[in-house]
Amino acid sequence: MTDLVFLHLLAGDGGFGRISFRREKFVAKGGPDGGDGGSGGNLIIKGNAALNTLKQYAGKTAFKAEQGHSGGKKNQAGAKGTDLVLEVPIGTIIWQLSENQAAHHRRLSVGGVNQSLSRNNIKRERYQVMKEGEFVPERPADDLFDPEKFDEIKKAPKFDPEQFELIKLAEVLKDGQTALICQGGIGGRGNEQFKGPSLTTPLVAEYGSFGEQRLVALELKLLADIGLVGFPNAGKSTLIARLTSARPKIAAYPFTTMEPHLGLYQNPKTGKELVIADIPGLIEGAGQGKGLGFQFLRHIENCSTLVYVLALEESVALDAEVSDDKKAEQLWQQYQALVKELSEFSQKLKTKDAHLLLNKIDICPPTFVTAATKRFAKEGLKITPISAVTGTGIETLHNLLAQY
């Protein structure tokens, strides 16, 4: 699942103002009539509930909106550049990694990342020619970002916006929601705007202002009410398949779930709908990036409630030579290891509401279930025995989820 991409986003530059003069029959020398340039196209992010991954942007580096058209003769204004709209899944966060000076100037002049830029608070640059019809002189390119910082963020083992003090430009939470990420440049004024008593034949006009450019990270975090977390082969996929219409791959071996799955759950008691996320099985070291830990753990941050799905392997659960108390201790250590992995990724995950499930009780001796319940109660925690396969205990789980 592609849930983190780095892109160079560019709005269109404003069109150039025109230098021209009236040429009419019986008029020996007409006045200036160069029109203003059109504004550059904006680059906009839009939420699309039909998408669930950022894979359409994988392998791509830059997206640019259309430049504004230059002004014309007879005071005709240039056309505005076409906006470029990039669609993303719900739950996408747009982080700014760096920006060009035009974007930076915008924020300083209008007081905020999401404020619109007008002609009054942009840097205006004029150009001049010796006679009408000459090519517009080239101007220096707009200063771009710091590429070293960009590379540092991309190569970091963990994408951590707080560590790099990144600015959150927008967070897409609704279908159809739009966010202006890069505003197009303002069109330059034509020479008609510069005429006056002392300058009747101005050979001067303005370049269009630079469009905003930003290096951004698009980070997708699934929006779910309940997140199922556990080690591989704990039965999370079977559980979400029982509770919802989601149909993840289920098999009798670890790592059958290789990307998160969402399912819509309707509580039979309250009728309320909740979104449940099946997070692929974690491994030890996931909180430090081992395996695909960071990719999976990122999606847990948006869940309001966590459900720990704990289970022993069948060979362990049925081993008569191991006491029930030792098995219960193994289950407790499994829970502790999960908490450790979540905490190493983000301390915020420790504060979320959580429920604990002992799954696969259909293959466990009743004496082990009793011992496990007592072991967790000793720590002040309640663990709910269930079987996602047979449905045993699911009614109790419905009661727990009815409070949400």
Helices and strands as residue ranges (DSSP letters): E 4-10, E 43-47, G 55-57, E 62-64, E 84-88, E 92-99, H 101-110, G 119-121, E 126-128, H 147-155, E 167-171, E 178-182, G 191-194, E 204-206, E 213-220, E 226-229, H 236-243, E 261-266, E 273-278, G 286-288, H 293-300, E 305-310, H 314-317, H 324-345, G 347-351, E 353-358, G 361-363, H 366-378, E 383-385, H 394-401
